[in-house]
Amino acid sequence: MGRPIELGTPRVAAETESSSDEEGWVAEGSDDDNEEGEWQDPTGGALTAVFEAAEAGDVDELQEALGRLDVSIDTRGEDSDTAIHLAALYGHSECVRVLLAAGARADVADADGALPLHDAAAGGYVDICTMLLDAVGPSTIDRGDSEGDTPLHNAARGGHDAVVQLLLERGADATLQNDEFKTPGQLAERGTPARQLLEEAQRQAEAAAAAAQPEVPPPAAEVA
């Protein structure tokens, strides 16, 4: 995840990277890759149909394709996205709902360390962000991708104040920096509601942290 403000020390990304044996990840050079290293559908077409329906927002086709799927619903495709990544990226809330009901995981990262929540936050899709947060809980809300961006960074960069508000209400940390030492508030355009929300959240977080610091008594006066 990101780290609190600390100048001069880049964020450590190790916790954001999923291991190659995580469900849905295909190791390079495995049997699922052809000789040219191109992705091949291990189902002979059903998984491709799931991806295409999720990307297009075709709920009926998605449900039909899921009925034919004989691999994990969290299997990654050509660009390392799972089906729920695609549905979240393109803003198809009903497809996200269907995929979650079918058992899709909201906490699986793509090759760039991004969760479906990163994609939905970047697009400003409040309803999808809500569904994903309800599905996975608060444990991944501050997860950083390979560049240290949290979902809150993505929402701030896009100026999506409704998503910013939602993430803050769910406990997102406005003081975390990405790998370029930028907080979400620094990515939002000046004068926008998103920037104002983030700056206020950062002030409150910093004030709370300062108040929690133990008071150090002054040194005792020396006695002659």
N, C-alpha and C positions, 0 to 999 in steps of 0.2 A: 504494500500500500504506500501511499505518500507519507511524508514525514512532516511534523510541525516545523514552523519556520526556524531555520538554522542556517545562516549564511555560510557558504563555503563548503558545505558537505552535501554532495548529491544524494538523491534518494537511492536506496538499495532495492533493486527490482526483483531480487530472488524470490520473494514471496508471491509475486504476481505471475510468475511463469509456471504454467502447468507442465508436469512431467510428461514425457512422450508416451508413457504407458497409461495415461488417464483415459477413461472410457471415451471413445469417440475420436481419439487422436491416432493417426496412422504414422508410424515411424518411417522416416525416409528410407527408401530401398526395400520396403516390405513387399509382400506378395500382392498388396493392393495397388502397387505402382507398376506401370508398364516399363518397358526398357528405356523409354525416353523420359521417365520420371513424371509422366502425366497421370492425373487422377483418373481412375476407372471405377465405375459404379459396381460395387461388389454384389449387387442384387440383380443386375441385368436390366435395370430400368426403374424399379419401384422407388429407389432412393432419389434418383434424378427427378422423378415425378413429384416427390414430396418437396424437394428443393424448389422446383419450378412453381408449384402451387403456393408455397409459402411466400415466395418472392412476388408473385402476381396477385396475391390476396384472394385466391380462389378457394373458398372454404369447402365447397362440395368436392372438388378434385383432391384437396388435401386429405379429407376424411377417407375418400376412396383409396388413395395411394397409401395412406397409413395402414389400411386394412390388408394391403399386400406386402407390407414391409416385414422382412425377416431378419433385419439387423437392428442394432440399437438405434433408437430415435435420436440419440445424441451423436451419431456418426458424422464426422466432418466431411465436407465436400471439397471441391477443387480449390477454393480460396480459403479453406480451413474453417469456414462457417458451418455451424449446425443449422438445422431448419429454423430453430427459434431465433437464431441470430438474424437470419434473412427476414423473417416476419417482423421482428423488432426494427430492423434497419429501414424497412420500407413502410413502416407505420400501419401494418395490418393487424389491428387489435383482435379481431375475431379469430384469425389464424393463430395468434399467440395464445388465445384462450383454448383453442382446440389442442394445440401442442402441449400446453401445460396439463390439460385434462388427460392427455394420452401418456403422460409421464416424462415429458421433456424436462431436462434440468435447466434451471435458470442460472446456475453457478458454473457452467462450463465455459472456459475461455477459448478464444480462437488463437491462432498462431502469434498474434500481436498482443496477447494477454487481455483482450477486451471481452467483457461479458455482454450478453444481450442488453443489459442495463446501460452499458456505455453507448451502444448503438441507439437505443430508444431516447436516451438523454440528449444525444447529439442532434436527433431529429425533432426534439421538442414534443414527444408523444407522451402526454401526461397519463392517459389511461393505461398505456402499455407499461410505463414506469411503475405505476401503482400495482398492476398485476404481478410484475416481476418482483417487486419488493415484498408483496404479500406472499409470494411463493417461496422466496429464499430467506426472508427475514433480514435483520440489520447487519448480518455478519460480513457481507460483501459490499456494503454501500460505499466504503472508502477504498475499495480495491483499485490499485493503480494498474494501468496497462503497461506496455513495454516502454512507453515514454513518461511514465509516472502520472498520467492523467487519470483522475478519478471520474466517475459519472458526473460529479458536480463541476469539474473542469470543463467537460464537454458541453454541459448545459449552459455554463457561463459563456463559453466561447461563442455559442450560437445565439446568445441573448434570450434564452427561453426562460423567462422569469417564472412562469407557472411551474416548470419542472424544478427550477432552482428552489422555489418555495417548498415544493413537495419534498425534495431531498433534504433540505434543512429541517423541515418538520419531522422527518424520519431519522434525524440524527447525523446527517453528513457533516463532516468537519471542514469548515471554511478556511482553516489555517494551514491545511496541508499544501505542500509545494510539489510541483512536478519536477522532472529532471532538469528543467531550465529555471528552477527556483521561483516559479510563478504560482501564486495562490489562485484559486478560482476567481476571486475578485479582481485580480490584475488582468484577467483574460476578458472580462466583460467590458463592453464599451462604456466609456464615461457618460454619466448622466442618465443611464438607462435604469429601469426598475431592477433588473438583475444585478447591476453593479451596486445599487443602493442596498438591496437585500444582503448581498454578500459582505459588503463593508460593515454593515451593522452586525451581522453574525460574527464576523471576525473580531470586531471591537468587544462584543460580549464574551467571546471565548477567551480573548486575551485578558480581559478584566477578571474573569472567573479564575483563570490560571494564576494571575498575580495575587488574587485574594487567598488562594490556597497555599501560597508560599509561607512557610513558617517565619515569624518575625524573629530577627536576630537582635538580641539586646545589645545596647551600646557597651563598649568595653568599660570595665570598672576603673574609676579614677585611682591613680597611683597615690599611695599614702607616703608622705615624706618621712 
